[in-house]
């Protein structure tokens, strides 16, 4: 579904991505792990088209590197940004419907019902201002808003950041359900153990480069990954 070759990005003169190669197949969950500053979030922004980058990005057999972000969303590549970034003054349901702005009303209504089934708390708070939700509820809202766009590939940036362990478990349960429903996912997650435990495959980034790749189980068992990222 996604093939990235030689992807590079810079912040001024500072390299952020250095020749990234990776792939995500249909229905696959791929995890990106690495220390802060390794380039994980920059990579997702480059794929979404909100970060200038060079290289080749092919999504569903089409070269998309020159396409603006909204065209990528229309094709089915949707990002859940780091820090949730919900529209705080707007109601929960308005936030969700904004995710479906490129879809027809009938499709939006059907998708909204599925989102409420996945996250019942959002249905309970549909008229509540998004900014008054808890951190975990806002993360559910950000994920639900992305699902309203009917993604083929979902880019998740640090979905467990700042959440209590119980809420982290709920978010990862939702991610597993999406994977079971054949949504492809590219997951950036500081909690490397949790990410690799549910991933089909993973990549380890260091200073903008892929330094290791393998199945989730292989990376969990790798001594260098266990030492550097799992604290073992």
N, C-alpha and C positions, 0 to 999 in steps of 0.2 A: 504493500500500500504506500509506503514512504521509503524513499532511498535518498540518502544525503551523501554527497561526495565532495571532499575538499572544502568544507565550509569554513570560512574565516571571517572574523569580525574584530574590530578595534574600537577602543575608546580613546580618541585622539591618537597618540603615537603608541599607546599601550595595547599589545595584542590581547584579545579576550578569548578568541577561538582560533586554533591553529590546525587547520586541515582535518576537520572532523568528518569521519565516515561512519555512517550507521544506517540501520534499516529497521522498519517495523512492518510486520506482515498483518494481513487482515485478521481481526479477532485476537491479536497478540497483545500481551502486557509487557512492555519493556521499561525497565527501571534505569534511571541515571543517578548514580551516587558519586559523591566526592565531597571534599572539604568546602567550606565557604570560600568563594572567590575562584572556584575551579572552572566556572563558565557554564554551569548547568542552566541557570535562569536565562542567561544571555542566549544560549542555544535555543531555548523555547521561543524567546522573543524573535530570534532570527527566522525560525520556522514560521512564526505567525506573521512576519512581515513588518513588525514594529521596531526592529533593530536592523540597521544597515549591515549587510553581509555580502560576501562574494562566495562563489562556489556553485554547486549544482544541487537543487532540491527538486525531486520528482515525486509528485503525489498523484496516485491513481493514474500512472502512465503519462502524466502531463508535467512539463517543466513549469514550475510556478515561481521561480526566483524573482522574476520581474513583476509579479502580480501584487497589487495592493492588498492589505489585510482583509478588506471586505470581500474580495473575490475568493480568497482562501476560505473564509467562513462559508461562503455560498457553496463551495465545493465539498465542504464537510470537515474542514480542519478547524477546531475550536479550542481555545485556551481558557483554562480556569487560572486566573493570575494569582501570583503570590500576594498574600495579605487580603484576600477576598475581593476588595474593591467593589462592594455593593453600593447602590445609590441610596445612601442613608435616609434622606428625607422622604423617599418614595415608599409606598406600601410594598409588602412582600410580593403580592401578585403582580403589581406593576413591574417590579424588577424582573420577575419571571417572563412576563409577556415581552419585555424589551429583548430578551434573548431570541424571540421568535419573529423579529421584525422583518425577516426575509421570507417568512412562511405565510401561507394563507390562513384565514381565520379558522376554518374547519380543522386543519392540521394542527394549529396551535392549541385548540381546545382539547384535541385527543392527546397531545403531548403533555399538556398541563395536567390532565388527569393521571397520566403515568408518573409524572414528577411528584404529585401529591401522594400517590400510592407508595412511592419509594421513600418519601420524607413526609409522613403524616403531620409532623409538627409545623411544617410550612402551611399546610391546609388550615390548621388551627389558628395560625397567625397571619392569614392571607391579607388582612386589612391593617396589620400593624406596620409601623414604619420600620424599614430594614435596619436602620441604625440603632434601634432599641433591642435587637436580638442579641443573644449571647454569641460568643465567638464561634462555638460549634454550630449554632443555628445559622450564622452568617456563612459559614463554610458550606453547609448544606444548600443554602440559597445560591451561593456562587456556582456550585456544582449543578443545581437544578436549572439555573439560568443558562448555563452552557448546554445542558441537555435539550432545552427548548429549541436550540438551533439544529437539532437532529444530526449530531456529529457522526462522521464515519471514523475520525481519529480525534481523540480527546487528549489535549496536552494539559497535564496537571502539575502545577508548580507549588510545591511544599504544602499539600493539603492538610497536614497535621500540625503545622506551625502554631505554637502557642496554645494548643488545646490540651485539656485534661485527658488522662489515659482512657477514661470511659468514652469520651467523645472521639478520640483517635480510633478506638475500636469500631465505633459506629461508622466513621468515614471510610475506614478500610473495608468494612463489610459492604458498604455501598459500592466501592471500587470493585470488589470481587463479583458483585451482582452484575455490574456493567460488563465485566470481562465475560461472565457466563452468557450474557446476551449478545456476544460477538462484537461489542464495540472495541476497536483497537485503542490502546492507551499507551502514552509515553509519559512516565511518571518521574518527576524530580522530587526527591524526598531525602531530608536530612536523616531521618530514621532509617538507616540503610538496612538494618536487620528486618524490619517490617516490610520494606519495599521488596527486597530480594526474596523474602519468604513467599510472596504471592506472584512474583514475576516469572514469566516464561524465560526471558533473557535479560541481561543487564550489561551496562557499560560503566566503567569507572573512569571519571575525568580527573585530571590533575593539570593545573595551569593551562587550561584550554585544549588539552590533548586527551584522546582516548588511550589509556595505558593498559587496560584490561577489558576483556569482553568474554562472555560465556553465558551459560544458563544461570538462572537464579541460584540453583542448588550448587553449581560449581563455584560461583563467586562467594556464596556463604561459607563454603568449605576452604576457600583459598586463605592460606596463612597470612599473606600480606593484607588482604581485605579485612580479615578478622582482627588483625593488630591495629590497622590504621583507622577503621571505621566502625568496628563493632566492640572495641574495647576488650578484646579477648586475647 
